[in-house]
Amino acid sequence: MQIWPESARFRVMAGSTYQIQSQPRGPHWIAWVSRDASGKPDRSVVVIGETREEAEENARRWAESQIGV
């Protein structure tokens, strides 16, 4: 079982089985999309942003771009 730090954040995307997860890494934030309970990044993709909101938005946009791929 994967244990995420308290700073990890989970957000279920409306109408899908994706979850956006994020956590701080040094001076920036990382975010990734997972599709199962493992919490692992879908297709090993991790995106960054200066803020949590920016990183999560980048992950959301990436997930939306993968619909139908």
C-alpha positions, 0 to 999 in steps of 0.5 A: 500500500502506497502512503502519500505525505500529508501534503499530497492532494487528491482531486477526482475529475468530474465525469472520469476515473482520473485523480489529480494528485500533487505535492510540493517539491523544492521551490515548485509543485508537481502533479500527476494523473492516476487512474487507479488506487495505486496512485502511480502517474498515468503513463509515468507523466509528472508535470510541474508548476510554480504553484499547486494550482498551476501544477494541477491545472497542467495535469488536468489539461494533460489528462484532457488531451489524452481522452480518446488516445 
